[in-house]
Structures are given as structure tokens and as C-alpha cells.
Amino acid sequence: MSFLEGKSVLVTGATGSFGKRFVKSVLEEHNPKRLAVFSRDELKQFEMQQVIQDQRLRYFLGDVRDKERLYRAFDGVEVVIHAAAMKQVPASEYNPMEAIKTNIIGAENVINVCIDQEVKHVIALSTDKAANPANLYGATKLCSDKLFIAANTLSGRHRTRFSVVRYGNVIGSRGSVIPFFMQRRKSGVLPITDPRMTRFWITLGQGVQFVLDSLERMHGGEVFVPKIPSMNIMDVAKVVAPECRTEIIGIRPGEKLHEIMITPDDAWNTLEYSDYYVIQPATQWWDAKKFIAETNGKLVPEGFQYSSDRNDMWMKNEELHFLLEREQVEL
């Protein structure tokens, strides 16, 4: 039986790329009792209702900044997937307090309301930019990750469990480089920040499945990181717009040459599994010996780091082309 069978589930930020795919997959494959869409954009909710129609769906307009609204929306909910965030790097740099209000204060609101409403399982979505952050967006998401992990000590008798899922760029999602390259094809020129740049890549479907798998695996306190391939930005450009020439424009403020999902400082507490890693919480309440024995995890070597340039998995051009077709991203 599916972990979500017969449960009441809510997704914050559910009108985004991840949320829509998650909602569609859960309704089709996991038979929840109720699935609530929580977001602040009424137009996106209206558009989503035209595409996904189901008697188990509920639509709540609201903002994670509004704690009182969260209390009403989370009433009776058993599982929360927290996907709401301010994600654009330049917008966060220019509007730092807005990013802090949504990504940090909003995270705190979600945590406190989940505990008070006795939600059982909470997964918060993170990003590779949260590891060793170089911009405000990454810094706010790192802070959010820390809040969700520490929340396991706050729940007390309520026994709400919190974990985090961290992964890289999503193929075809709004705001990623692939749709940007597709828009620029008409000009015949693709702007490239640096030809050495590498990124982690995952499809929406893979991201949704990893969150679902993590829900079933979670004890509360883990940061789950999938093993996913890297790709050089020049190869991405060749697949998306082979007819275009490239123009090197230089790395933008707050941008990294390579992304990292597990830093050497986190390696002390990182376990490896067949297709994912787990960063254990570095706290007294976490029983590392028991967790390793129960899950058969293997400690990574000292100094290990999981970065897009040192990755063992590399995506070939034809593989990206296949995934774009499978995700129905028109080239």
C-alpha cells in the first residue's frame, strides 16, 4: 500500500513546476483521502484547476508568511510538502527582505503550525544553492534547511517529523536555463556565463519520485540528496540550440562555476546508499549508530564532497535530448 494511501496531504507552493507534477502523480498513483493546493497566485490556481480536476483536490489561497491562514489550511492535514519559496537569484539579491520573509520566516511559520496542528510528516524542498551558499537565495534556503532539521527537537509530544530533500536544476522547469536558451534561439545567439560551468540535472518526475521515496524512508532530521548526473553548460546549449553561436558574458554576481550539494564539512555526517546520500543531523538527539545499523548506510570518506564538477555521473547529449522529449519539452 502506498504511504499516502488514505492520507490528507498539503503542498505549499503547489502551482509551481514541482507542485503541479507532484499533485498529478499523487492523484494518479497514490490515492490520498484529500490533497490540498496551497499558494498565493489565484491565476495559477485557476489555470491549474482547468488542467487537473479531481474530487479529492482542495485549493487554498494563502501565503506562508500568513501564520493564521496556515492554521486554517493545515487543519486535519497529515503530510505537508513545503515547496513554496522565492527562488530567483537576482530578485532575491535586489529584494533581500522579501526573500527572507518567504524563505526563512515562512519556513518558521510552516514549522510551528505543523507542530501545533499535529501534522505527522513534513518534507521541505531545498536546492543545491543552499550548500556553501554564494548568494542570498542560497543563504535563505540553508537557513530554512537548518530550521526544518532543528524542528524535530521542538515537536515534543506532538511527534511531528521533519526532513529535507535537496537536489539540483530541474530539466524544463520555469526559470531554468533550458527554457531561457529556448527563448533566445530566435536571436541566433546564446549567452554563456562561462564555458567551464557545470550543473546537476534532474527531471520533474525524478524529483517527485525522490520526494515520495524520502517520505517513506524518513526518520526525521535527514537531508536527502539524490545521485544525479552533471552536465557542462556548453553541452546543454548544443542540445537545446545547436544552430546558435555562443557568446561568453561572464559569471553573474552570486553565481557559481560549479554547484555543490554535500560539502566536505558535511561529509563527517554523510551516509551513502545505492542511489542517494543522507546528511545526518549533527545533534545530540540523533542516534547515528542506530540509524546506520537500521538503514545499512556507508559513511563517505573524510573530505568527500558532492559537486557538479567532481561527479561520477555525467549526462550525454543524447540522454538530455531523450529526457527533454520524455518531459514533453519542445525543442
JOGIDA-V481011 format. One line per field, one symbol per residue. ss: DSSP state (H for helix, E for strand, L for the rest). phi: phi as a letter, one per 40 degrees, with the letter a starting at -180 (. if undefined). burial: I if it has 16 or more other ideal C-beta (glycine too) atoms within 10 Angstrom, else O. Layout:
ss: ???
phi: ???
burial: ???
//
This chain:
ss: LLLLLLLEEEEELLLLHHHHHHHHHHHHHLLLLEEEEEELLHHHHHHHHHHLLLLLEEEEELLLLLHHHHHHHLLLLLEEEELLLLLLHHHHHHLHHHHHHHHHHHHHHHHHHHHHLLLLEEEEELLHHHLLLLLHHHHHHHHHHHHHHHHHHLLHHHLLEEEEEELLEELLLLLLHHHHHHHHHHHLEEEELLLLLEEEEELHHHHHHHHHHHHHHLLLLLEEEELLLEEEHHHHHHHHLLLLEEEELLLLLLLLLLLEEELLLLHHHEEELLLEEEELLLLLLLLHHHHHHHHLLEELLLLLLEELLLLLLELLHHHHHHHHHHLLLLL
phi: .cdcdgccbbbcgcccdcdcccdcccccbbfccabbcbabbccccccccccbbacccbbbcibcccccccdccccgcbbbbcbcacbcccccccbdcccccccbcccccdcccdcccfccbbbbcbaccccfcbacdccccccddccccccccccfccgcbbabbbaccccgccgccccccccccccgbbcbcacccbacbacdccccccccccdcccbhhcbcbccbcbacccccccccaccccbbcbgccdgbbcbcbbbcdcccdbbbbbcbabbccccbcccccccccccbfcbcccdgcabbccbccbbccdccccccccccgccc
burial: OOOIOOIIIIIIIIIIIIIIIIIIIIIOOIOIOIIIIIIIOOOIIOOIOOOOOOOOIOOIOIIIOOIOIIOOIIOOIIIIIIIIIIIOIOOIOOOOOOIIIIIIIIIIIIIOIIIOIIIOIIIIIIIIIIIIIIIIIIIIIIIIIIIIIOIIOOIOOOOIIIIIIIIIIIIIIOOIIIOOIIOIOOOOOIOIIIOOIIIIIIIIOIIIIIIIIIIOOIIIIIIIIIIIIIIIIOOIIIIIIOOIOOOOOOOOOIIIOIIIIIOIOIIOIIIIOOOIIIIIIOOOOIOOOOIOOOOOIOOIOOOIIIIIOOIOOOIOOOOIOOIIOOIOIOO
//
